[in-house]
């Protein structure tokens, strides 16, 4: 008989199934990156993004390497560094991995979870779905610009 593994990934998937899209859309709308979008755009994004848990100590991005995912931090903190120097602490509402995915380049930063993190995530395919929608693409481009990222900065 096969045992059912019930680690953090399993729990994230259960929350995703149980939690209505409208609740996830509401949580997205409460972040700077998605504030001001229409309800239909928020629901669309909520249907694409997956809620997940990132373990303390996990590397979310590595400077000089392509990012595998975009994370929107809901709870927890991550240390963001570049050239082996701390830059800032990312927390609620911060996007991690945006520059690499948005500009299809290597990550300009290394990001390590300082605590357990609850986040919405998107892999490359989901990210492409998000940016097909002009209002969402504009919000993500603005977020990248606020962080000082450009197409050649990675």
C-alpha positions in Angstrom: 0.0 0.0 0.0 1.3 3.4 -1.0 1.6 6.1 1.7 0.3 9.6 1.0 3.0 12.2 1.6 1.5 15.2 3.4 4.3 17.8 3.4 4.0 21.6 2.7 3.4 21.1 -1.0 0.4 18.9 -0.3 -1.0 21.4 2.1 -0.6 24.3 -0.4 -2.5 22.4 -3.0 -5.3 21.6 -0.5 -5.6 25.3 0.4 -5.6 26.2 -3.3 -8.6 23.8 -3.9 -10.6 24.9 -0.9 -9.9 28.6 -1.0 -12.2 30.4 -3.5 -10.7 32.4 -6.3 -12.5 35.5 -4.9 -10.5 35.3 -1.6 -7.2 35.0 -3.5 -8.2 37.9 -5.8 -9.0 40.0 -2.7 -5.5 39.2 -1.3 -3.9 40.1 -4.6 -5.7 43.4 -4.7 -4.3 44.3 -1.2 -0.7 44.3 -2.6 1.0 47.2 -4.3 1.7 45.2 -7.5 -1.9 44.4 -8.1 -3.7 47.3 -6.4 -6.0 49.2 -8.8 -6.7 46.3 -11.2 -10.3 45.5 -12.0 -12.0 42.7 -10.2 -12.0 40.6 -13.3 -8.2 41.1 -13.8 -7.7 40.2 -10.1 -9.7 37.0 -10.5 -7.9 36.1 -13.7 -4.5 36.5 -11.9 -5.8 34.6 -8.9 -6.8 31.7 -11.2 -3.2 31.6 -12.7 -1.1 32.0 -9.5 -0.7 29.2 -7.1 -0.4 29.7 -3.3 2.6 27.9 -1.9 4.9 27.7 1.1 8.7 28.4 0.8 10.8 26.8 3.5 13.2 28.9 5.6 16.6 29.0 4.1 15.4 28.2 0.5 17.0 30.1 -2.3 14.3 31.8 -4.3 16.6 33.4 -6.8 20.3 33.2 -7.5 22.3 36.1 -8.9 23.5 35.3 -12.4 21.1 32.5 -13.0 17.6 32.5 -14.6 14.8 32.6 -12.1 12.5 29.6 -12.3 9.5 31.4 -10.7 7.9 34.6 -9.7 6.8 34.9 -6.1 4.5 37.5 -4.6 5.2 37.3 -0.8 2.1 37.2 1.3 3.7 36.3 4.7 7.3 36.0 5.8 10.6 37.6 4.9 13.5 37.0 2.5 16.9 38.5 2.4 17.7 40.1 -1.0 21.4 40.5 -1.9 23.6 41.3 -4.8 27.4 40.8 -5.2 27.4 39.1 -1.7 26.0 42.3 -0.1 22.6 42.6 1.6 20.3 45.1 -0.2 16.9 44.8 1.5 14.5 42.4 3.2 11.5 41.4 1.0 8.2 41.0 2.8 4.4 41.2 2.3 3.6 42.4 -1.2 7.1 42.2 -2.6 7.8 40.4 -5.9 10.8 38.1 -6.1 12.1 36.8 -9.4 10.3 39.5 -11.5 13.3 40.9 -13.3 14.6 37.6 -14.6 11.2 36.4 -15.9 10.0 39.8 -17.2 13.2 40.5 -19.1 14.1 36.9 -19.9 17.5 37.4 -18.3 19.6 36.1 -15.4 18.6 37.2 -11.9 20.3 40.4 -10.7 19.9 39.3 -7.1 20.0 36.3 -4.8 17.0 35.9 -2.5 17.0 33.6 0.5 13.9 32.9 2.7 14.7 34.2 6.3 11.5 32.6 7.5 8.8 30.3 6.2 7.1 32.2 3.4 3.5 32.0 2.1 3.4 33.3 -1.4 1.6 33.3 -4.7 3.9 31.8 -7.4 4.0 31.5 -11.1 6.4 29.5 -13.2 7.4 30.6 -16.7 4.2 29.3 -18.4 2.0 30.9 -15.8 4.0 34.1 -16.0 3.5 34.2 -19.8 -0.3 33.8 -19.2 -0.2 36.7 -16.7 1.6 39.1 -19.0 -0.7 38.4 -22.0 -3.2 40.6 -20.2 -2.2 44.3 -20.7 -3.3 45.7 -17.3 -1.4 43.0 -15.5 1.7 43.3 -17.7 1.6 47.1 -17.1 1.5 46.6 -13.3 4.4 44.1 -13.4 6.4 46.4 -15.7 5.8 49.3 -13.3 6.9 47.1 -10.3 10.1 46.2 -12.2 10.8 49.8 -13.0 10.3 50.8 -9.3 13.0 48.3 -8.4 15.3 49.9 -10.9 15.4 46.9 -13.3 15.7 47.3 -17.0 16.1 44.9 -19.9 19.9 45.1 -19.6 20.2 45.1 -15.8 20.3 41.3 -15.2 
